[in-house]
């Protein structure tokens, strides 16, 4: 890839070199013709004599040796501390006695993921799932509600739930949650209409409109749905 400030492309360099090598132009005349320095014309002419057209490409600017580069052993210690303890450059630098900027360059050179990209408990890179249209990504989560023992438990609903049933296991319900990946308010359904709780609509309203989610930057799910403010009651 030619540098954006380069006055000559690969084709222009080859034409400049051929003016001197094949057509017998002087370096000064060729440099004036292509509006470059004499040293530039000399460089491309020499490369053309040595390598031909293949020598017109840009060479790597990486130095042949870097005597002041961080030793490989120190770089391995930095990576080891980062993987095991999941610390940032400042903490790693304090532990190893290295400047944080040096630690940051080492982590960047080895392609280590940033801490904000990781799940802290597992250390794995978080994969965000986003969709442009509502309903493109839908997963179904079935969760069994807690069972309330007979004659006990904290009352959350009005009315005798499961009244008249004295046999079998304590009353419970299955809650079906297709969240649509925070792309729309959370629709729900229960297997039995008699088990609908009076507190559940209020909880659902709080979940969709007021409860912040870390995956959304502290915003509720409805913040990801456009033109939904008119439905907020």
N, C-alpha and C positions, 0 to 999 in steps of 0.2 A: 504494500500500500504506500503510495507516494505521499510524502508530507504535504499538508495543505499550503505551506508557505514555500514549497519548492518551485523555483522558476522553470524547471524543466521536467517533463514527464519522461518515462523510459524511452519512448520513441524520440523525443527531442534530444536526450542524452546520446542516443545512438547516432543521430544525424550530426550532432556536434563532433563526436569522436571520429566519424568517417571523414569529415571535412579535413581533419588533420592527418589521419592515418592513411586514408585511401586517395584523397584528392590533393594532398600535399600542401594544404593551407598552413600558414603559420598559426601558432597558438593565439597570438594577439588578434589576428584577423578573424579567426573562428570565434573568439570570445566577444569581439565587437558585433559580429553577425548575430549571435544569439543573446547579446546583452547580459553576459555573465563575466565573472572575474577570470583572469588568465589562469589562476590556480585551479579554478573549477574546470576549465577546458583541459588543463593538463591532467587532472585526476581522471576524467572520463576517457580521455585518449589512452591513458596508461591501462585502465581497466579493459578497454576494448582490445588492446594488443595482447593482454594476458588471458582474458576469458571470453572475448567476443561479445555477442549480444547478451549472453547470460550475466555479464558483469554490470549491466545497466540497472539492475534491481537494487533497492535499498538494502544495506547491510544492517544487522542488528547493532543497536547502540549500547548493548550490554558490555561492560568491560571484561577483558580476559581474566582478570583476577580482582578481588576485592579484599585487600589485606585488613581492612577495618570492619569487615562484616562480622556479625554476631557468630560466635563459634557454634558448630552443629550441636555439640553437647548441651550448650545453654539453650538453644532453640528447642531441643527435645524436652528439657526440663520445663520450659514455658508451656509447651503443648500438654505435657503430662499433668501439670497443675491445673491447667484450664479444663481438661477432660474430667479429672477426678473431683475437683472442688467447684468447678464452674464459677470461677472468679473473673473479674474484669481486669484490664491492664493495670489499674492503680494498685489493686491488692496483690496481683502477681509480682509487680515490680517491687513492692515493699518487701515481700517475702524473699525474693531472689536478689535484691539489691540492684535492680536494673531500672532505668528510667521508663515510665509508662509508655512514652512514645515509641521506644524501642520494642517493648512488648507488643504494642499494637501493630507495628510493621511486621513483626514475625508472625503474628496471628493472621494478618491479611495475606502475607506471602504464602502461607500454607492453606489458605482457603477455609479457615475455621469459622463456623457460623457465629454470628453475634448472639449475645445472651438474650436479647429481646426476641430472637427467632426461636428460642428453645423452650421446651417444657421443663421447668425447673426440677420437678420430682424425677422425671425419667431421663432428662438430658437429650431428648430427641427433638429434631426440628419440627415445629408445628406446621402442619399442612392446612392452610385455609381453604375452605370450599365456598366459592361464590358462584352465583348464577345471575345471568342478565334478565331472565324472565321468571315470573312467578310460576312455581310448580315444576321447574326443570329438574330440581334435585329434591326429592321427597324421601324421607326414611320414616319408617313406622317403629315407634317405641312402645312396647307393651309393658306396663308396670303394674304390679299387684299392690293394691292399697293395704295398709295395715288392718289387722282384724281387732275389733273391739270385744273384749271378753264380756260375757253375760253379767249384767249388774255392775259393771265397772267402766273405767275409762273416762276421759275428759269429754264432756258433751260438746260437739261441734255443730250438730244439726238440730233443727227443731222437728218435733214429731217422733213418734215411736218407730225407729228404724228396725225392721225385722221383727215387729211385734207379732206375737202369736206363734212364733217358731221356737220350740223348746228343745228340739233335737238337732243333731248335726253340729258342724263347726260354727264358731262365731261368725256373724255377718261380715262380708267383705265384698270387694268389687274389683273389677279390672278396668283400668283406665287406658284408653287408646289415644296416643299422642302422635299425630303426624305433624312435626314442627315446621316442615318446609324450609329448613335451614335459615331461620330468622328472616324469611322473605315475606311473611304475612302473619297476621295475628294467629295465635295458636288455636286451631279448631279442636274440639274434643268430643267424646261420646262415651257413655257408660252402657254396659250390657243391659242393665235394668233401669228403667226410668224411676223406679221407686227409690233408688239409692242416690239420686241427685241431692247434693247438699246445698243448703242455702248459702254457705260460705264460699262455695267453689266459684261462682261467677265473680265475686269480688277478688278472689285470689287470681283468677285468670286475667282480670282487668289490670291488676297490679303487675302481673308478670309481663304482660304485653306492652303496657304504657309507662310504667314507672320503675321497674326493676332494671338496673343497669347490668350489662354483660361485659366481661373483660374482652371477649372476642370482638365486640363492637366498639371498643374504646370507651366503655362506661355508659353507652346509650342503650335504650330499650329496643326490643325487636321491631316495634312499629317505626322507628327512625329510619329503617332501611326500606320502607314501603312508601313510595311517593304518593302525594295527594290523599293521605289517610287522616290528616288532621280534622277533616270535616266529620269523620265518624266518631271522633273522640267525644264522649259524653261526660 
